[in-house]
Structures are given as C-alpha cells and as structure tokens.
C-alpha cells in the first residue's frame, strides 16, 4: 500500500533508518528479518543504522561493525543493502583512533555501506573530501546538508542557550552555509557515491517547501 501510494505520486522510497538496537541486540534478529521482508515489499533498497552514540570504546564499535556484517548478509539475501549513517561522534578520536575508521576497516569488502552526513563530518572538524578519498566505494549514500558559518552557529547557541554546537540545529538552504559543495559533490561522485539525499532541518526566513525548491535547484547545478 505504501509503495503504491508513493508510485501514484511519482515518488519512491530509497532507504530508511531503522532501530540501532538491531545492531547491538541479538534478541532482535528475528524482528530484523521481518523488517527486511517488509522493506522489500515496500520497494526500499537500503536499511540504515542511524545512531551508535551510546557506544564509548573502540572495542564496542568493532563489535557493532561485526554485527553490521551479519545484518548486511541478511539484507543481501533479500536483495537489500545494510549500512550506517554517521553523526559527529564517530569522527572524534577515542584513544587515538576514530570510531569511523574502526567500523570502516572492519567492514571493508563486506555487504555494508555507509551514508555520510557531510554536515556532521564538518561539525566534528573533519574534511568530508578526505574521507571520501580514504574509503572509495564505501560511502554509497550521502546526506547533503549545509551548515551555517561558525559565527552564525554561535548566535544560535546564544539564542537557544545551548552549551554545545552539537546540541543545536544549524542546517540551512544549500549554498547558504559553509560547506563547499561545488567540490564535495564532485569528489563524492568520483569516489563511488550513488545517492545524494538532501537534508535540512532548520528554515530561517523560509518554509520547508520553499527550501526544498531551492535545494533542488542547487543540486541540479552540480549533479546531472
């Protein structure tokens, strides 16, 4: 029914985020298998873990990666692909090593892909282009999400009385922020990114629909 509704409106659902606990709780394996059947019926291609911020050590991230491989094999058997969506924390070193490195090295060659949220990579002080080049072919999807300048983010933090820049939403219309998408999108495509998904959660001086129109126009300039 969901697939038909989207199709009737000229849309399709490529991917969805799912319960992070599927990665960490073996007791949920049967539930995950049922989810893969439902996802296939609905016409999805990807199931993504959207959050592992509750992990505190690289050993825990390695265990998560091993579990993702198991889930990836299940998805592969159903004609789906399993992956992981990052936030800032996996690009902050633990004991001298990035959790993102731990996971990507452990899953190299396995049926697991990554969806890079470029906003959060930049928020962590890292260069998305460097990561695309470091792991070609592994970042199969991307969240194209612009981020206000540091000065504007400080203003937002003051307005919202936030203690950390990670605790505020500082996304904006593509091209109005600080990320160099003219370079980023090209490097991402050259290094194997197949799907570019625009994400915006803040709409200063605009509406979600107007922002979607502006974001679409921006993307058409760089991706053909």
N, C-alpha and C positions, 0 to 999 in steps of 0.2 A: 504494500500500500504506500509506504514512504517513497520507494523507488518510483512508483507510478506518479505520485504527486509531483515529485521533482521533475520528472520527464515531461509531464504535461505543461510545465512552466519553463521548459528549455534549460533545466539545471541538472546537475549530478553531484553527488557527494563523494568526493575522492577519498577522504580519510576522516578518522575521528580519534579523539583522545579517549583512553579507557582507564579503568581503575589501576592506579600504580601498584596496588597490593597484589595484582596478578603476578607481578614480577617477584614479590617477596614472600608470598604465602602459598606453599604447595597445596594447601587445602582448597584453594580456589581454582585448581587446574580444570576440573570438570565444568565449572562455571565459565571459564575462559573458552573452553572448547565449544560450549553452547553459543557464546558470543561470536565466535568465528563463523558459525553457521548462519547466525542472524545477519552478520555483516556482509557475508557473501550474498545472501538473499536480497539485501538492501542495495547491492551494487557497489559497495565500498571496495577499495583496493588496499588500504593501509589501516592498521590499528597501532596507535602510538601511546607509549607511556609518557605522561606529561609532567611527572614530578617525582624526584627522589631526594628532595631537600632534607628529609629526615635521616638520611644516612650521614654518618660522621667520620668514617675512616675509609681509607682506600681499599682495605680488605672487604668492607661491606659493598663498595662499588664494584669490586671484582666479582663478588658473589652475585650481585644484581646482573652483571654482564653475562655470567654463566647461565643464569635463569632466563635472560632475554634470548639467548641462543635456543633454549628449549622451546620457548614460546614462538620464536621465529620458525622453528622446524614445523610446529603445529600449523602456523599460518601458511607456510609454504605448501603443506599438504592440502590445504583448502583453496589454493590459488590466491592467497593474500600475502601481504608483507608486513612484518612487525618492525617497529622502530622506537626510537627515543627522542623526545623533544626537550631541549635544554632550557634552563634558566641561568642566572648568573653564577650560582654556587659551584657548578661543575667546572668553571673557569677560574676558580680561586684555589690556589695550591693547598694541599694537605700534606704535611711532612715532605715538602719539596716537590710534590708531583700533582698535576692536575687530575682530578677525578675523570674529566672528559677524556684525557689520554688513557687512563686505566681502562675505561669502558671500550674505547675505540680500538685499542690494541688487542683487547681480549676478544672482540667480535669481528676482527678483520677476517674476511673470507667466509664468514657465517651469514645465514639469512637474516641479518639485522641491519637496518639502515638508520640514518639519523636525519632529524628535521632541525636544521639550525634556525634558532630565533636570533636573527642578527642584532636586534635591539639589545638582548641580554648579554651577548658576547661583548658588544661595545660597552655596555654598562659595567662589565667586570674589568674594563681596561684592556681588553684583548682586541686584536685585529682580525675580523672575520676572514679577510682575504688570506691571511697566513694559515688559518685553519683549513680553508678550502684546499689550499695547495699541499698542506701536510697530509690530508686524508682524501685524495682524489677518489671519487666514486662512492664514498661512504655517506656524504651529505646529499641524499637523494631528494629531499624536500626542504623548503625554507619558508620561514615566516619573514616576510618583507615588512619591516616595521620601523618607522623612523623615530628618532629620539631628539627631543629638544636640546638646545645648547646647554652647557653646564650652568651658565648664568640664569637661564630660564628655569632650570630644574631647582636651583637654589631658591628662586622666588616661590615655586610651587611648594617646596618643603616648608618655607616660612608660612605660606598661606594655609597649609594643611597641618602645620605643627608636627611635621614628621621628623624623626631622628635620623633616618637613613634614606638615601636616594633610591634604595631598592624597595622602599615602602610606599613610593608614590608612583602613579601612572604618569609618565612623561612622554607618551606617544603623541604623534601629530601627523598631519597630512604629509604624504610622501613628498620630499623635496623641500619641506619647510624646516627640517631638522638638521642634525649634524652628521648623519651617515652619508658617505659618498657613494650613493647607489649607482651612479654612472660607471664606476669601477667595479663595485661589489657584484652587480648582477652579471656583468661580463665574466668575471673571474669564477663566479659560482657556476655559470653555464659551462665554461671551459673545463671545469673540474667535476662535471657529472651531475649537477643539479637538474632534475627533470621537472619539478613542480614548484612554482613560486606563488605562495599564498599570502595575500596582503592581510595584515592585521593592524587594526587601530582601535584603541580603547578610550581615547580622550578626544573631545571635539570642541575645543575652544573656538568660539566665534563661528561655528558651523554646525551642521547636523550630520548624523551618521549617513544619511542618504546622499547629501551633497559631498561629504568626504569620500564616499565610495566612488562617486562620479569622478572626482578629482584624482583619486588614487588610480583608477582605471586608466585615465588619460595619461598619467605619469608612466605607468607600466608599459603602455603601448609605444612610448618613445624609445624604450630600451630592449623590449623583447618582441620579436616578430615570429 
